[in-house]
Amino acid sequence: MHIRYDNFSYAILILTLSFLIFATWFWIYKIKPYLINLKIKKQLQQHSEWRRLEETEQFLIQLYKKTNPYQTSRKECKRMAIKSNEFVYGEISWLSFFTILDKVNPQPYETFYDLGCGSGKAVFTAALFFDLSKACGVELLPALHTLANEQIDKAKSLIKLFDTDFYKSYTKRITQIQFLNENFIDTKLSDADIVFINATCLKPETWQTVINKLLQLQSGSRVIVNTKRIEHEKFTLIHQAKELMSWGMSTISIYKVT
Ligand SMILES: C[S@@+](CC[C@H](N)C(=O)[O-])C[C@H]1O[C@@H](n2cnc3c(N)ncnc32)[C@H](O)[C@@H]1O
């Protein structure tokens, strides 16, 4: 009888702990992001082009509905025997990334780069919400690069289901998207005006190499960095805030190249 009581207490303890862990996970990764997204939406409803923004977000949600970039990344790392934390997967959140990009004021003659683009969500956000001359994603893992490229073909088919005005303006924007399968250390950035790098998991040595590379950017270019900082006289910090990412809130810094 005594032993049964102990086992019962043990079971209750395990259940309570499991529930607490699940509740914390659910709060951090589901409820909190949902509430923050709702707040962003409320603010954007005052935007003069809210209808177009809403329709674009719906399009992007539908475009990525049946994809699982986390699983693709995990399987590819396993296949290629990659153990480095630099390949831990995480993504932007649609409207949050729109508000970040809005702060760098993208222009129709400008080119956007995402260094380490994964399935291409940041590239699609830049290309569809803004008028740019090119939006380019660079990804080292072949399976993620293939997934990103497949999304271009999917987008071309999906756009036909939307109303004609939407179709007309966005077909051109989709053709301006490009994905490169290479190490971003080797990427030529001579035509880059806006560079995004989700640098949270990069090792200090890699980050220093990236900074040296970014020094080649032309004056007036903007760099959007997640988590890491750039301490160099050529880069002026123009904005810093906590923004929503797929794993929660993260510090975004925006620099202008002088
Ligand atoms: C945190 S994810 C960011 C994905 C995307 N930029 C976003 O924010 O939605 C980082 C991506 O960078 C890729 N990556 C890491 N090191 C890389 C390198 N040296 N060259 C190219 N891609 C790299 C990873 O495979 C992963 O897909």
The ligand as an SDF file (V2000), in Angstrom:
LIG
                    3D

 27 29  0  0  0  0  0  0  0  0999 V2000
   18.5250   30.9460  -38.7930 C   0  0  0  0  0  0  0  0  0  0  0  0
   18.3080   30.3720  -40.4400 S   0  0  0  0  0  0  0  0  0  0  0  0
   17.6060   31.8490  -41.1840 C   0  0  0  0  0  0  0  0  0  0  0  0
   16.6970   31.6110  -42.3810 C   0  0  0  0  0  0  0  0  0  0  0  0
   16.1660   32.9090  -42.9960 C   0  0  0  0  0  0  0  0  0  0  0  0
   17.2040   33.8670  -43.2150 N   0  0  0  0  0  0  0  0  0  0  0  0
   15.0920   33.5340  -42.1320 C   0  0  0  0  0  0  0  0  0  0  0  0
   15.4530   34.3630  -41.2810 O   0  0  0  0  0  0  0  0  0  0  0  0
   13.9050   33.2380  -42.3080 O   0  0  0  0  0  0  0  0  0  0  0  0
   19.9720   30.4130  -40.9980 C   0  0  0  0  0  0  0  0  0  0  0  0
   20.1850   29.7490  -42.3540 C   0  0  0  0  0  0  0  0  0  0  0  0
   21.5270   29.9990  -42.7830 O   0  0  0  0  0  0  0  0  0  0  0  0
   22.0580   28.8320  -43.4050 C   0  0  0  0  0  0  0  0  0  0  0  0
   23.5170   28.9390  -43.3250 N   0  0  0  0  0  0  0  0  0  0  0  0
   24.3140   28.8270  -42.2250 C   0  0  0  0  0  0  0  0  0  0  0  0
   25.6000   29.0460  -42.5460 N   0  0  0  0  0  0  0  0  0  0  0  0
   25.6300   29.3260  -43.8790 C   0  0  0  0  0  0  0  0  0  0  0  0
   26.6710   29.6560  -44.7890 C   0  0  0  0  0  0  0  0  0  0  0  0
   27.9410   29.7420  -44.3920 N   0  0  0  0  0  0  0  0  0  0  0  0
   26.3510   29.9110  -46.0790 N   0  0  0  0  0  0  0  0  0  0  0  0
   25.0550   29.8400  -46.5040 C   0  0  0  0  0  0  0  0  0  0  0  0
   24.0280   29.5100  -45.6820 N   0  0  0  0  0  0  0  0  0  0  0  0
   24.3020   29.2680  -44.3860 C   0  0  0  0  0  0  0  0  0  0  0  0
   21.4330   27.7030  -42.6200 C   0  0  0  0  0  0  0  0  0  0  0  0
   21.4150   26.4980  -43.3400 O   0  0  0  0  0  0  0  0  0  0  0  0
   20.0180   28.2550  -42.3430 C   0  0  0  0  0  0  0  0  0  0  0  0
   19.1360   27.8820  -43.3600 O   0  0  0  0  0  0  0  0  0  0  0  0
  1  2  1  0
  2  3  1  0
  2 10  1  0
  3  4  1  0
  4  5  1  0
  5  6  1  0
  5  7  1  0
  7  8  2  0
  7  9  1  0
 10 11  1  0
 11 12  1  0
 11 26  1  0
 12 13  1  0
 13 14  1  0
 13 24  1  0
 14 15  1  0
 14 23  1  0
 15 16  2  0
 16 17  1  0
 17 18  1  0
 17 23  2  0
 18 19  1  0
 18 20  2  0
 20 21  1  0
 21 22  2  0
 22 23  1  0
 24 25  1  0
 24 26  1  0
 26 27  1  0
M  CHG  2   2   1   9  -1
M  END
$$$$
